[in-house]
Amino acid sequence: MKKKILCGITVLAIAALAAFNLNLSSDENVVSSLTLANVEALAQETHPTIYNRHPFQCTITGNGKVKIAGGTIVEVKGSLSFDGGISCSSSGNMTCTPVECAQLWQWVF
């Protein structure tokens, strides 16, 4: 019986010592640099980026029927050019969403 009590006290002492060392080794005031950078970025006032729009022509080359964005179907024999592509560059005076030519047409078989 005495041996069990002594063993129990030893286990409790070891557990208390481990908890104490764990508490000393953890520093509650440490914030990772990534977290700090995220907090600083969120705290700064955000300004939307303003763009210049640069429209350009899309050209389809081949033979067949093509469906243009909006649903119009046209027949192509050789090449077809149409306006619709848009690229964007910063430091302009409006918002801009780039539009690739591949988004504006598809072959209809």
LONU-851961 format. One line per 3 residues: number of its first residue (from 1); their letters; for each residue x, y, z of C-alpha. Coordinates in steps of 0.2 Angstrom, whole numbers. Layout:
N
NUM = a = X Y Z  ...
***
This chain:
109
1 = mkk = 0 0 0  14 12 5  23 8 -12
4 = kil = 7 12 -22  5 29 -13  24 33 -16
7 = cgi = 22 28 -34  6 39 -36  15 54 -28
10 = tvl = 30 52 -40  19 51 -55  9 67 -50
13 = aia = 26 76 -46  32 71 -64  16 77 -72
16 = ala = 17 94 -62  35 97 -67  31 93 -85
19 = afn = 16 105 -85  27 118 -77  41 117 -90
22 = lnl = 28 117 -104  21 133 -97  38 141 -96
25 = ssd = 43 136 -113  27 144 -122  27 162 -124
28 = env = 9 169 -126  15 186 -133  24 178 -148
31 = vss = 15 182 -165  21 174 -181  28 186 -193
34 = ltl = 15 180 -206  1 184 -194  8 201 -191
37 = anv = 10 205 -209  -8 200 -212  -15 211 -198
40 = eal = -5 225 -205  -11 223 -222  -29 222 -217
43 = aqe = -27 238 -206  -21 248 -221  -33 258 -231
46 = thp = -36 249 -247  -37 259 -264  -45 250 -279
49 = tiy = -33 248 -294  -38 259 -308  -35 253 -326
52 = nrh = -34 259 -344  -44 248 -356  -36 242 -373
55 = pfq = -48 235 -385  -42 224 -399  -48 213 -413
58 = cti = -50 195 -413  -47 185 -429  -54 168 -433
61 = tgn = -46 158 -447  -53 143 -455  -69 136 -463
64 = gkv = -85 133 -454  -99 140 -443  -94 150 -428
67 = kia = -105 155 -413  -100 173 -408  -103 178 -389
70 = ggt = -121 184 -388  -127 169 -399  -125 175 -417
73 = ive = -119 161 -428  -109 166 -444  -100 156 -457
76 = vkg = -82 158 -459  -72 155 -475  -54 160 -473
79 = sls = -54 173 -459  -65 184 -449  -60 198 -438
82 = fdg = -71 207 -425  -69 218 -410  -71 212 -393
85 = gis = -54 208 -384  -49 219 -370  -33 220 -361
88 = css = -30 231 -345  -15 241 -339  -14 250 -322
91 = sgn = -14 269 -319  -29 273 -329  -46 280 -325
94 = mtc = -59 265 -324  -61 247 -319  -57 234 -332
97 = tpv = -59 215 -334  -48 207 -347  -57 198 -361
100 = eca = -48 185 -371  -53 181 -389  -56 163 -384
103 = qlw = -70 168 -373  -79 176 -387  -82 163 -400
106 = qwv = -83 144 -403  -84 132 -418  -101 125 -422
109 = f = -100 109 -431
***
